[in-house]
Amino acid sequence: MVKIQHKIFIEKTMAIINCPACNKKISDKAKTCNHCSVALQNIDQDKLKAIELEQRLKKKQSLMNQSFFAMLLFCGGFLFLFWQNAQPGSWQYITSITSTVLGFIMYLVTRVRLILIKRKK
């Protein structure tokens, strides 16, 4: 019975923090992250800055990919509408208009998010 109480006490004193590299939840007592295997013992400001820069670059690349996909969606919908000469009310017309509008909105949103990330520096 004493061992169980001791174990409960130890579990209560351990805090859950976010890993500086992958932002997933880990114990504050962990020596390495279970998810990304980053060593947490000898982490200093330079290493934290390098990790933060790497995360920012990954986020920018992801947003650039999303922006490219949105542009493809926009252009694909517009070109389909232009080349197929879809009649208003048909499913081709509705699909191409939806694709064009959705692609345009997605493009604007991802571009604004990219600007906000650049300003965050």
Disulfide bonds with the S-S distance in Angstrom:
none
